[in-house]
Amino acid sequence: MSELKEAIARALRVKRAEAGVSQEELAKRSGVSVDAIRSYERQMSLPLLETAYKLAEALGCTVNDLCGITKEV
């Protein structure tokens, strides 16, 4: 589970940086509280699937991107 927390935390920080948004702006765009976003980025908790979808949509990526899952061809 800790590997998943680490992967999500890293991907969330990277995708947020790529989008050029702060935690506060991501909270506004996604409807997810800034406290929850901080918790995910600090590897303290994992988002529910619905929450991960909201974050991904706000960042212009997929839930798979946030989980560090890559599709191998």
Secondary structure, 3 states (H helix, E strand, C coil): CHHHHHHHHHHHHHHHHHHCCCHHHHHHHHCCCHHHHHHHHCCCCCCCHHHHHHHHHHHCCCHHHHHCCCCCC
